Amino acid sequence: MLKTFSATDVGRKRQLNQDYVFTSDTAVGNLPNLFIVADGMGGHNAGDFASSFTTQYVVREITSSDLTNPIKIIRNAIEKANLALIDEAGEDSGKKGMGTTIVVATIIDDCLCVANVGDSRLYLVNDDIVQITRDHSLVEEMVLTGKIDREEARTHPDKNIITRAIGATADLKVDFFDMKLREGDEILMCTDGLSNMVEDQEIRMIMEREDDVAGQVSALINEANENGGKDNIAVIVIKPFA
């Protein structure tokens, strides 16, 4: 029996919450469940609009999709949402340049399927914590090319520059990941308001310490705020075998 809990928090520095989450532990269209986290960007209300509009568009497309392959279902929904967001930005000068990250996940039997655009993350947590998604960011590219190490990346001044986002270009590349889940695995989806504020191993220890999904989400958000809360925080925790 799958258990899940989610929440967003404005953090301690921002006036507006541009993070958005969607969770359903029951079927959405031909998918048995659906989990989405998005982190919007853009001036005024544009980032807030981008994350909510994109998430809701993806959910609608998945709900009405006749496709049966989960990767095709999710890819099609994200690509359509991307074009729709670009159209929205073109019709309103106040939304010009807006965009959003997105991570979409579904669990089919004991398999996890994940789609990712941007630097929001999905982790697999058990005896260790492993980042499944790969950040589409400038500092991640610098790490991969050996220009900086992982520790320097955490505090790099260009950490907020992402190289891929919904709404940025019509020619969107979506990364997909899939893995087999095992007993004891927990899934964490989050925006960088958590991952920039709390070290990975600290995240794992908090999740190990808290018994239930609601307590885990609350404790993670509290820790991010205690460490400065420099950005909005969005967290989804899923226990596939609860």
Secondary structure, 3 states (H helix, E strand, C coil): CCEEEEEEECCCCCCCCCEEEEEECCCECCECCEEEEEEEECCCCHHHHHHHHHHHHHHHHHHHCCCCCHHHHHHHHHHHHHHHHHHHHHHCHHHCCCEECEEEEEEECCEEEEEEECCCEEEEECCCEEECCCCCEHHHHHHHCCCCCHHHHHCCCCCCCECCCECCCCCCCCEEEEEECCCCCEEEEECHHHHCCCCHHHHHHHHHHCCCHHHHHHHHHHHHHHCCCCCCEEEEEEECCC
